[in-house]
Amino acid sequence: MRRPPALRRFLRGATGPAGRDLLFQGEGPRRDKNSRQSRTLALRVAVAGLLLLAGLAVPLRAEAQTGEKPPAASGATGAKPSAGAKTGNGTKTGNGTNGAKPAPAPAAPPAPAAAAPVPSGPVDVAFGAYQAGNYLTAYKEAMKRAEAGTDPAAMTLLGELYARGYGIPYDPAKAAQWYERAAKAGSANAMFALGMMNLTGQGRAVDETAAQKWFEQSAKAGNPAAAYNLGLIYLQGRGVTQDFTKAATYFKQGADGGVADAQYALSVLLNAGNGVPVDKAAALKYLTAAAQQDHVTAEVELAIATFNGNGVPKDETAGAALFHKAALAGNAIAQNRYARVLSVGRGAPQNKVAAAAWHMLAKAQGLGDPYLDGVVDSLSPEDRKKAEDVARKWIALTPNAVQP
């Protein structure tokens, strides 16, 4: 599959200290070394190649994920998969930890939104072939439908196949033609795809004005991913006057449409009072909704609040469980916080060997902690080797993991 050159632009300081990398919906995950280094916590916008996610009538085929977990150190509470740190905030977890500053990349798949349901009707054969990876069959079946009349779902599928070079030669010009036909027939997903093509410069010069126009049409037609992207555009002031109020409005549309990144972004604005009145209860509602969709940064921030009892009933066990879950997803802050939890046995059974292993993994991503360095130094040579072995096994089973 061919991809257009990546374009990275960042927005800093938009929502105060509690931030994360925010990606346009439609971007794929990017896990380069720099994305795992310690940085000031702030909202960032990264723009990459076209990847249709969220409400596509023709969703992408799911990629296989490795779920292997190495054996934990004796008594360790859980093994450790999948790297790619996600930022949270530097709030203390009840054990005196100082503010940490890691950062990751898109979510997303910006924590990609759930795939659209299988379309009913005449496009089912084409759609099923696409999902099975039989792209040439999908192309032939979709072409039959598209040429037989106005079938926006089939036209959108053809655009997707040309845009990604699946089963047929990569041809962004033909992709755009099919997307435009589908958009004229009312496909919100095709409008979204055209917005991404203009935003990223796939097969054409970057045209942010055109991208905004297509996102607006798509959002008006009910696409929540397009609404989220518009929120980012207004948050950044990208080709428009920066407007936190409009950003919040579009984030709410995306959030109410189930886009986890939009839920998280709206929670940040509500918590800080940027573009909307401060509303801690609503902020917690949207933060929780994002966390329930496995949005890792939201999980970390909810874990901090739950562990400390900030705005929610204090529950160290539940907070520790959330830290553990986010740590397993490769979040450096969660790995650091969970290491502290295990080092003292608050919210989870004390296990200094496992604590040392988690600390080594967080430290490999640039998140040091003198207190946990002391925990590691206090171990016997045998226990320290156990911790190192656990960390190494996890890294060996985790793509793109940083070596300690």
C-alpha positions in Angstrom: 0.0 0.0 0.0 1.4 3.4 -1.0 1.1 6.3 1.4 1.5 10.1 0.8 4.4 11.8 2.6 3.6 12.4 6.3 2.9 16.0 7.3 3.4 16.8 11.0 2.2 20.0 12.6 1.7 20.5 16.2 -0.6 22.6 18.4 0.8 23.4 21.8 -0.7 24.8 25.0 -4.3 24.8 23.8 -5.9 23.3 26.9 -3.5 23.7 29.8 -1.5 21.0 31.5 -3.6 18.0 31.0 -3.1 17.1 27.4 -2.2 14.4 24.9 -1.4 14.0 21.3 -4.6 14.7 19.3 -4.7 13.4 15.8 -7.1 14.1 13.0 -9.6 11.2 12.7 -8.5 9.3 9.7 -4.8 9.1 10.7 -3.0 5.9 11.6 -0.8 5.4 14.6 2.8 6.7 14.5 5.2 5.3 17.0 8.6 6.8 16.3 11.3 7.2 18.9 10.6 10.9 19.5 7.0 10.3 20.2 8.0 8.3 23.3 10.3 10.9 24.7 9.4 13.0 27.7 7.8 16.3 26.6 5.7 19.1 28.0 2.2 17.9 28.3 0.0 19.8 25.8 -2.4 19.2 23.0 -0.6 18.4 19.7 -2.1 17.9 16.3 -0.3 15.4 14.0 -1.4 15.1 10.4 -0.5 12.0 8.4 -1.7 10.0 5.5 -5.3 9.0 4.5 -6.8 6.3 6.6 -10.5 6.0 6.7 -11.7 5.2 10.2 -14.7 6.0 12.3 -18.2 6.0 10.4 -17.0 4.7 7.1 -19.6 2.8 5.2 -16.6 0.8 4.0 -14.6 0.3 7.2 -11.0 -0.9 7.1 -10.0 -4.5 7.5 -8.9 -5.1 11.1 -5.2 -5.6 11.5 -4.0 -8.5 13.7 -2.6 -7.3 17.0 -0.1 -9.3 19.0 -1.5 -9.9 22.5 1.4 -12.0 23.8 2.5 -11.3 27.3 5.7 -12.5 28.9 5.6 -14.3 32.3 5.6 -11.9 35.2 8.2 -11.9 37.9 7.2 -14.2 40.7 4.1 -12.7 42.2 4.0 -9.9 39.6 0.5 -8.7 38.9 0.3 -8.9 35.2 2.7 -9.0 32.3 3.5 -6.2 29.9 2.6 -5.7 26.3 2.5 -3.0 23.5 4.6 0.1 23.5 3.9 3.6 22.3 3.5 6.0 25.3 0.4 8.0 25.6 0.5 11.2 27.6 -1.5 11.8 30.7 -1.0 14.5 33.3 1.6 14.7 36.1 -0.8 14.5 39.0 0.5 12.6 42.0 -0.8 9.1 42.7 -0.8 9.3 46.4 2.8 8.3 46.7 4.6 11.6 46.1 5.4 11.2 42.5 6.4 14.3 40.7 4.9 15.5 37.4 5.8 13.2 34.5 6.0 14.3 30.9 5.8 11.7 28.2 3.9 11.9 25.0 2.7 9.6 22.1 1.1 9.7 18.8 -2.3 9.4 17.1 -4.6 7.8 18.7 -5.1 6.5 17.4 -5.3 4.8 15.5 -6.1 7.8 17.5 -7.8 5.2 19.3 -9.6 4.6 16.1 -13.4 4.8 16.4 -15.4 1.6 16.0 -15.9 0.4 12.5 -19.1 1.2 10.8 -21.7 -1.6 10.6 -21.8 -3.9 7.6 -24.0 -2.1 5.0 -27.2 -3.9 4.0 -28.3 -4.1 0.4 -26.5 -4.7 -2.9 -23.1 -3.7 -1.7 -22.8 -6.6 0.8 -20.8 -8.9 -1.6 -18.3 -6.2 -2.3 -18.0 -5.2 1.3 -17.6 -8.8 2.5 -14.9 -9.3 -0.1 -13.1 -6.2 1.1 -13.3 -7.2 4.7 -11.9 -10.7 3.8 -9.0 -9.0 1.9 -10.2 -10.1 -1.5 -9.7 -6.7 -2.9 -10.0 -7.5 -6.6 -13.3 -9.2 -6.1 -14.4 -6.2 -4.0 -13.4 -3.9 -6.8 -15.4 -5.9 -9.5 -18.5 -6.2 -7.3 -18.4 -2.5 -6.3 -17.9 -1.4 -9.9 -20.9 -3.4 -11.0 -23.1 -1.6 -8.5 -21.6 1.8 -9.1 -22.1 1.5 -12.9 -25.6 0.2 -12.5 -26.8 3.4 -10.9 -26.4 5.8 -7.9 -24.8 3.7 -5.2 -22.8 5.9 -2.9 -21.5 3.1 -0.7 -20.1 1.2 -3.7 -18.6 4.4 -5.0 -17.0 5.1 -1.6 -15.5 1.6 -1.6 -14.0 2.2 -5.1 -12.5 5.4 -3.8 -11.0 3.5 -0.9 -9.5 0.8 -3.0 -7.9 3.3 -5.4 -6.7 5.5 -2.4 -4.9 2.6 -0.8 -3.8 0.6 -3.8 -5.6 -2.5 -2.6 -6.0 -5.1 -5.4 -5.6 -2.4 -8.1 -2.9 0.2 -8.8 -2.7 3.1 -6.4 -4.4 6.1 -8.1 -5.4 9.0 -5.9 -6.9 10.9 -8.9 -9.3 8.1 -9.5 -10.0 7.7 -5.8 -11.0 11.4 -5.7 -13.2 11.0 -8.7 -15.1 8.1 -7.0 -15.3 9.9 -3.7 -16.6 13.0 -5.4 -19.3 11.0 -7.2 -20.2 9.4 -3.8 -20.3 12.7 -2.1 -22.6 14.2 -4.7 -24.9 11.2 -4.0 -24.9 12.1 -0.3 -22.2 9.9 1.3 -20.9 11.6 4.4 -18.0 9.1 4.5 -16.9 10.1 1.0 -17.0 13.8 2.0 -14.8 12.9 5.0 -12.4 11.0 2.7 -12.1 14.1 0.4 -11.4 16.2 3.5 -8.5 14.0 4.4 -7.1 13.9 0.9 -7.1 17.7 0.8 -5.7 18.0 4.4 -2.8 15.6 3.7 -2.1 16.4 0.1 -2.8 12.9 -1.2 -2.5 13.1 -5.0 -2.9 16.9 -4.9 -1.6 20.0 -3.3 -2.6 20.5 0.4 -5.7 22.6 0.5 -6.8 23.2 4.1 -9.7 25.4 3.0 -11.1 22.6 0.8 -10.5 20.1 3.6 -12.5 22.3 6.0 -15.3 22.5 3.5 -15.6 18.8 3.1 -15.4 18.2 6.8 -18.2 20.7 7.3 -20.4 18.9 4.8 -19.6 15.5 6.3 -20.3 16.7 9.8 -23.5 18.3 8.7 -24.5 14.9 7.2 -23.8 13.3 10.5 -20.2 12.1 10.5 -18.8 12.4 14.0 -15.2 11.9 12.9 -15.5 14.9 10.6 -16.9 17.0 13.4 -13.9 16.0 15.6 -11.5 17.1 12.8 -13.3 20.4 12.6 -12.8 20.8 16.3 -9.1 20.3 15.9 -9.0 22.8 13.0 -10.7 25.5 15.2 -8.7 24.6 18.2 -5.5 25.1 16.3 -6.7 28.0 14.2 -5.6 26.1 11.1 -6.7 28.3 8.2 -9.4 29.8 10.4 -9.5 32.2 13.3 -8.8 30.1 16.4 -12.1 29.6 18.2 -12.3 27.4 21.3 -16.1 27.8 21.4 -16.5 26.3 17.9 -13.9 23.7 18.7 -15.9 22.6 21.8 -19.1 22.6 19.7 -17.6 20.3 17.1 -15.9 18.1 19.8 -19.3 17.7 21.4 -20.8 16.5 18.1 -18.0 14.0 17.7 -18.1 13.0 21.4 -21.9 12.4 21.3 -21.3 10.4 18.1 -19.0 8.0 20.0 -15.6 9.3 18.9 -13.3 8.6 21.9 -10.7 11.2 20.9 -13.5 13.8 20.8 -14.8 12.7 24.2 -11.3 13.1 25.6 -10.8 16.5 23.9 -14.1 17.8 25.2 -13.4 16.6 28.7 -10.1 18.6 28.7 -11.9 21.8 27.5 -14.7 21.4 30.0 -12.2 20.8 32.8 -10.2 23.9 31.9 -13.1 26.1 30.9 -11.7 26.7 27.4 -14.5 27.7 25.0 -17.1 26.4 27.4 -17.9 27.1 31.1 -16.0 24.9 33.5 -18.1 21.8 34.1 -16.3 19.2 36.2 -19.2 16.8 36.2 -19.5 16.9 32.4 -15.7 16.7 32.0 -15.7 13.5 34.1 -18.6 12.1 32.1 -16.8 12.5 28.8 -13.4 11.4 30.3 -15.1 8.2 31.6 -16.8 7.6 28.2 -13.4 7.9 26.4 -11.7 5.6 29.0 -14.5 3.0 28.5 -13.5 2.9 24.8 -9.9 2.1 25.8 -8.7 5.6 25.1 -5.4 5.2 26.9 -4.8 8.8 27.9 -8.3 9.0 29.3 -7.6 5.9 31.3 -4.5 7.4 32.8 -6.2 10.6 33.8 -9.2 8.7 35.2 -6.9 6.5 37.1 -5.2 9.5 38.7 -8.5 11.0 39.6 -9.8 7.7 41.0 -6.6 6.8 42.9 -6.5 10.3 44.6 -10.3 10.8 44.9 -10.2 14.0 42.8 -13.8 14.6 41.7 -14.7 11.0 42.1 -14.9 8.7 45.1 -11.4 7.6 46.1 -10.7 4.0 45.2 -7.1 3.0 45.1 -7.9 -0.5 43.9 -9.9 0.7 40.9 -7.3 3.4 40.2 -4.5 0.8 40.3 -6.4 -1.4 37.9 -6.7 1.5 35.4 -3.0 2.2 35.7 -2.3 -1.4 35.1 -4.5 -1.5 32.0 -2.9 1.6 30.5 0.6 0.3 31.4 -0.2 -2.8 29.4 -1.0 -0.5 26.5 2.5 0.9 26.7 1.8 4.3 28.4 4.9 5.4 30.2 3.0 7.5 32.8 0.8 4.5 33.6 3.9 2.2 33.8 5.5 4.7 36.2 2.4 5.1 38.4 1.8 1.4 38.5 5.4 0.8 39.5 4.9 3.1 42.4 1.6 1.4 43.4 3.4 -2.0 43.4 6.4 -0.6 45.3 4.3 0.3 48.3 1.3 -2.1 47.9 -1.4 0.6 47.7 -4.3 -0.6 45.5 -2.5 -3.8 44.5 -0.3 -6.3 46.4 3.2 -5.1 47.0 5.7 -6.5 44.6 9.0 -4.7 44.3 10.4 -6.9 41.5 7.4 -6.2 39.3 7.6 -2.5 40.3 11.2 -2.5 39.2 10.3 -4.1 35.8 7.6 -1.5 35.2 10.0 1.3 36.1 12.6 0.0 33.7 10.0 0.1 30.9 8.8 3.6 31.7 12.4 4.8 32.0 13.2 3.3 28.6 10.6 5.7 27.2 12.3 8.7 28.9 10.3 8.8 32.1 12.8 8.6 35.0 11.9 8.5 38.7 14.6 8.8 41.4 12.3 7.2 43.9 11.9 4.1 41.8 15.6 4.1 41.0 16.0 3.7 44.7 13.6 0.8 44.7 15.6 -0.9 42.0 18.9 -0.3 43.9 17.4 -1.8 47.1 16.8 -5.2 45.3 19.1 -8.1 45.7 21.2 -8.9 42.6 18.9 -11.9 42.0 15.7 -9.9 42.2 17.1 -7.1 40.1 18.0 -9.7 37.4 14.4 -11.1 37.6 13.1 -7.5 37.0 15.5 -7.0 34.1 14.5 -10.4 32.6 10.8 -9.5 32.7 11.4 -6.1 31.1 13.5 -7.7 28.4 10.9 -10.4 27.6 8.2 -7.8 27.3 10.3 -5.7 25.0 11.1 -8.8 22.9 7.4 -9.5 22.4 6.4 -5.8 21.8 6.9 -4.2 18.4 8.6 -0.8 18.5 9.4 -1.1 22.2 12.4 1.1 23.4 15.3 -0.9 24.9 16.0 0.0 28.5 
